Amino acid sequence: MFSEDRLKEIVLDGAELKVGLESINSDTDLISILLYDSLAIVDLIVTLEGEFGIEFDDTDLCIDTFTKFGKLRDTVKSKL
């Protein structure tokens, strides 16, 4: 079952910059604001696949999917 708060927790767990859950919104940039690097994004993908029982396909594995929280949320929801 999808929970946006759970998704936010997962995103924050992998973030270099630690902020509160309430600081995450659709426009939050994982790379420039939360300081995600490429290794953190790979770890995020693996974690999301396990947590939500989804699988990202090749078309999802572009930087646009993992830049803004809103885009990531929409992608995860579309996989459920």
C-alpha positions as CSV (number, residue, x, y, z in Angstrom):
1,M,0.0,0.0,0.0
2,F,1.3,3.4,-1.0
3,S,1.9,6.1,1.6
4,E,3.3,9.5,0.6
5,D,4.7,9.9,4.1
6,R,6.5,6.6,3.9
7,L,7.9,7.7,0.5
8,K,9.1,10.9,2.1
9,E,10.8,8.9,4.9
10,I,12.6,6.7,2.4
11,V,13.7,9.8,0.4
12,L,15.0,11.5,3.6
13,D,16.8,8.4,4.8
14,G,19.0,8.5,1.7
15,A,19.4,12.3,1.7
16,E,22.8,13.9,2.5
17,L,21.0,17.0,3.9
18,K,18.7,16.1,6.7
19,V,15.5,18.1,6.8
20,G,12.1,17.5,8.4
21,L,9.3,15.4,6.7
22,E,7.2,18.6,6.4
23,S,9.9,20.2,4.3
24,I,9.3,17.7,1.4
25,N,6.8,18.8,-1.2
26,S,6.2,18.2,-4.9
27,D,8.9,20.7,-5.9
28,T,11.6,19.5,-3.6
29,D,14.7,18.8,-5.7
30,L,16.4,15.6,-4.5
31,I,19.7,16.5,-6.2
32,S,20.2,20.2,-5.5
33,I,18.3,20.5,-2.2
34,L,18.7,17.1,-0.5
35,L,22.1,16.5,-2.1
36,Y,21.5,13.1,-3.7
37,D,24.3,11.8,-5.8
38,S,24.2,8.9,-8.3
39,L,25.0,6.2,-5.7
40,A,22.3,7.5,-3.4
41,I,19.8,7.4,-6.4
42,V,20.7,3.8,-7.1
43,D,20.2,2.9,-3.5
44,L,16.8,4.8,-3.5
45,I,15.7,2.8,-6.6
46,V,16.5,-0.5,-4.9
47,T,14.8,0.6,-1.6
48,L,11.7,1.7,-3.4
49,E,11.4,-1.5,-5.4
50,G,11.6,-3.5,-2.3
51,E,9.4,-1.3,-0.1
52,F,6.5,-1.0,-2.6
53,G,7.0,-4.2,-4.6
54,I,7.5,-2.3,-7.9
55,E,10.1,-2.5,-10.6
56,F,11.5,0.5,-12.5
57,D,11.9,-0.1,-16.2
58,D,14.5,1.4,-18.5
59,T,12.3,4.4,-19.4
60,D,11.9,5.3,-15.7
61,L,15.7,5.3,-15.1
62,C,16.3,8.8,-16.3
63,I,17.4,11.7,-14.2
64,D,14.0,13.5,-14.7
65,T,12.3,10.7,-12.6
66,F,14.6,11.4,-9.7
67,T,15.0,15.1,-9.7
68,K,11.7,16.4,-8.2
69,F,9.9,14.6,-5.4
70,G,6.5,15.0,-7.2
71,K,7.8,13.2,-10.3
72,L,9.2,10.4,-8.2
73,R,5.9,10.1,-6.2
74,D,3.9,10.0,-9.5
75,T,6.2,7.4,-11.0
76,V,6.0,5.2,-7.9
77,K,2.2,5.5,-7.8
78,S,1.9,4.6,-11.5
79,K,3.9,1.4,-10.8
80,L,1.4,0.2,-8.1
